[in-house]
Amino acid sequence: MTLGIWRFSDRLPPVPEEFRVTLGEGDTPLIKLRGLDIWVKLDYVNPTGSFKDRGVAYLTSKLLEEGVKRVVIDSSGNAAVSTAAYCSRAGIGHLAVMPSYSHREKKAEVLWHGSRIVEAPDRDSARLYARRIAEKLGVRYIGFALEPDAVPGFETVVYEIEEELHPDAVFIPTGSATNLVAIGRAYLKLEKGGEIDGLPQLHCVQSAACAPIAGEFVDYKPIDSTLAEGVIVPHTERKEEAVRLIEETGGTGWVVDDDEVYRALELLAVNGVYASPTGAVAVAGALKAGLRGRRIVCIVTGSGLKANLMPRGFEDRILRVGDEGELERLLEEHRL
Ligand SMILES: Cc1ncc(COP(=O)(O)O)c(C=O)c1O
């Protein structure tokens, strides 16, 4: 059985079999939310808990083919986790530069895979530091916003979706726009090859904390927040292509605030889906768009297990019981 993204190797730029790295990424569930025309592609159901594994599986294989020995990556978290896991598997050394607000759970996983972490004050300085480290140590810099080989693996999400349904619109949480660009390129290829009937609209969803791409399409009130940390990417070389793909497909940009992200998390949770705040951003965008009667697919990119966020109002829902007497009182008061 061919594992992971390599199931689609005939659609990807070629990599000789001996260099193909996989942890069995991809083939993630596509489920419909109750009572809505929204399907969620649970791309956090990947080996390291995020969609990044698709891109990193391909990228690591190329690094192996090129004989790269060590890499340095800047990341808000998930890309560092994925790169650490796949590079460990491939025997490639790795170093991660992450903003200090990155979740502790992600840092733990990066460290487990044997990486060192350089903590930077924010996303832009992480990128600056990583480039400087690469230059000084002569190791390969991996910046997702730049790296051509980071894109192809992400295309596989489209090939999987299309095996099940052809959506009218796809909502994508967007930071560096690597995923959006990959999805757009894959759809263009399918359309050119006559494999699909028309392009779905591509919708870019960003947080009001940082919305350089969605902000090209809508006005919004900026907020100061790191709740959806994965999409806080102030600068990306992929912006132009992303904007072009959104326009070409008739999509648009959506900017969501923290309340909208929480509402998406709550909706997902009552559907049995435990996403990270960044992972829920696409659903927040789709709810805001309210496109009725259309088949919408939202990419849920990150797992709640890595974010460790309590739900709103949780204090009232934890009932601390010291002894049986207290338990009896709770039962009598009908508080359970
Ligand atoms: C969970 C999650 N969703 C979305 C994104 C944004 O993806 P991209 O940088 O490809 O736009 C990230 C980036 O780190 C992420 O961690």
The ligand as a Tripos MOL2 file, in Angstrom:
@<TRIPOS>MOLECULE
LIG
   16    16     1     0     0
SMALL
NO_CHARGES

@<TRIPOS>ATOM
      1 C1         -3.2540   25.6000   12.1380 C.3       1 LIG1
      2 C2         -2.7950   26.4790   11.0300 C.ar      1 LIG1
      3 N1         -3.6870   26.8700   10.1060 N.ar      1 LIG1
      4 C3         -3.3290   27.6890    9.0890 C.ar      1 LIG1
      5 C4         -2.0420   28.1630    8.9610 C.ar      1 LIG1
      6 C5         -1.7140   29.0830    7.8340 C.3       1 LIG1
      7 O1         -1.2420   28.3610    6.7160 O.3       1 LIG1
      8 P1         -0.4250   29.0740    5.5780 P.3       1 LIG1
      9 O2          0.8080   29.6460    6.2080 O.co2     1 LIG1
     10 O3         -0.1310   27.9820    4.5800 O.co2     1 LIG1
     11 O4         -1.2980   30.1270    5.0150 O.co2     1 LIG1
     12 C6         -1.0630   27.7680    9.8880 C.ar      1 LIG1
     13 C7          0.3150   28.2200    9.7460 C.2       1 LIG1
     14 O5          1.1520   28.0110   10.5640 O.2       1 LIG1
     15 C8         -1.4500   26.9090   10.9500 C.ar      1 LIG1
     16 O6         -0.5820   26.5230   11.8720 O.3       1 LIG1
@<TRIPOS>BOND
     1     1     2 1
     2     2     3 ar
     3     2    15 ar
     4     3     4 ar
     5     4     5 ar
     6     5     6 1
     7     5    12 ar
     8     6     7 1
     9     7     8 1
    10     8     9 2
    11     8    10 1
    12     8    11 1
    13    12    13 1
    14    12    15 ar
    15    13    14 2
    16    15    16 1
@<TRIPOS>SUBSTRUCTURE
     1 LIG1         1 GROUP 0 **** ****
